Each structure stands twice: as structure tokens, then as C-alpha cells.
Amino acid sequence: METINQVGRNLREARRKAYPKDSLEDFALRIGVGRATLQRMEKGDLSVSLGKYFQAAKLLGLEAPFHELLKPRQSLFDD
């Protein structure tokens, strides 16, 4: 659970840096969610879909790490 909580904290920090004048409502509108959903995301709420987190990451220019999610590790013995 700590990992998803950190994701929420990272989202809040990135949002504040990228859009310092935006209210929660403003940023929520940018990613197509309500204020309450954004608040849940920033707390690392697992009931919010991964797609919503991706929308936020994309807007913030941080979507690249999503391509690594659940990627199988390469073995030294794989061809």
C-alpha cells in the first residue's frame, strides 16, 4: 500500500509544480475527473482507475513510466 500512497503524493507534488495557480477543481477538470476523485487520487486510493492516473501523468508529461508497469523482468537466460 505504501507504493500507491507514494504515487498519490508524487501526483500532488507534480500537479503543484506544473500548475501552481490551479485549484483542485481546475486540475481535476483538465484530466476529466471531479474534485473528489482527484483528492482520492492524491491519497493513493486504489478504487480510482489506472486510466485516471494515466490521464494525470500524461498531462504532467510523466506518462513514460506507465509503459514499464507489470513488464516481465528479463532473465539472463532468455534468448
C-alpha positions in Angstrom: 0.0 0.0 0.0 2.9 2.4 0.6 3.8 2.4 -3.1 0.3 3.6 -4.2 0.3 6.2 -1.4 3.7 7.5 -2.7 2.1 7.7 -6.2 -0.6 9.9 -4.8 2.0 12.2 -3.1 4.0 12.3 -6.3 0.9 13.3 -8.2 0.1 16.1 -5.8 3.7 17.4 -5.9 3.9 17.3 -9.7 0.5 19.0 -10.0 1.5 21.8 -7.8 4.8 22.3 -9.6 3.3 22.2 -13.1 0.1 24.1 -12.4 0.8 26.2 -9.3 -2.2 28.5 -9.8 -4.7 25.7 -10.4 -7.2 24.8 -7.7 -8.0 21.2 -7.2 -11.2 21.8 -9.3 -9.1 23.3 -12.1 -6.7 20.4 -12.4 -9.5 17.9 -12.0 -11.2 19.5 -15.0 -8.0 19.2 -17.0 -7.9 15.4 -16.5 -11.7 14.9 -16.8 -12.5 13.9 -13.2 -14.3 15.6 -10.3 -12.5 17.3 -7.4 -13.3 14.4 -5.0 -11.8 11.9 -7.4 -8.6 14.0 -7.7 -8.4 14.2 -3.9 -8.7 10.4 -3.7 -6.0 10.0 -6.3 -3.7 12.2 -4.3 -4.3 10.0 -1.3 -3.4 6.9 -3.4 -6.9 5.5 -3.5 -7.0 2.1 -5.3 -10.6 2.5 -6.2 -9.7 5.1 -8.8 -9.0 3.5 -12.2 -5.5 3.3 -13.6 -6.7 5.2 -16.6 -7.4 8.3 -14.4 -3.9 8.2 -13.0 -2.6 7.8 -16.6 -4.5 10.9 -17.7 -3.0 12.9 -14.9 0.5 11.6 -15.7 0.1 12.3 -19.4 -1.0 15.9 -18.7 2.1 16.3 -16.5 4.4 14.8 -19.1 5.1 11.8 -16.8 3.4 9.0 -18.8 6.6 7.2 -19.9 7.0 5.1 -16.7 3.5 3.6 -17.3 5.0 1.6 -20.2 7.1 -0.2 -17.6 4.2 -1.3 -15.3 3.9 -5.0 -15.0 6.6 -5.6 -17.6 8.1 -9.0 -17.1 11.7 -9.0 -16.0 14.2 -10.3 -18.4 16.2 -13.3 -17.3 19.9 -13.6 -18.1 19.0 -16.9 -19.7 16.3 -15.6 -22.1 17.1 -15.6 -25.8 
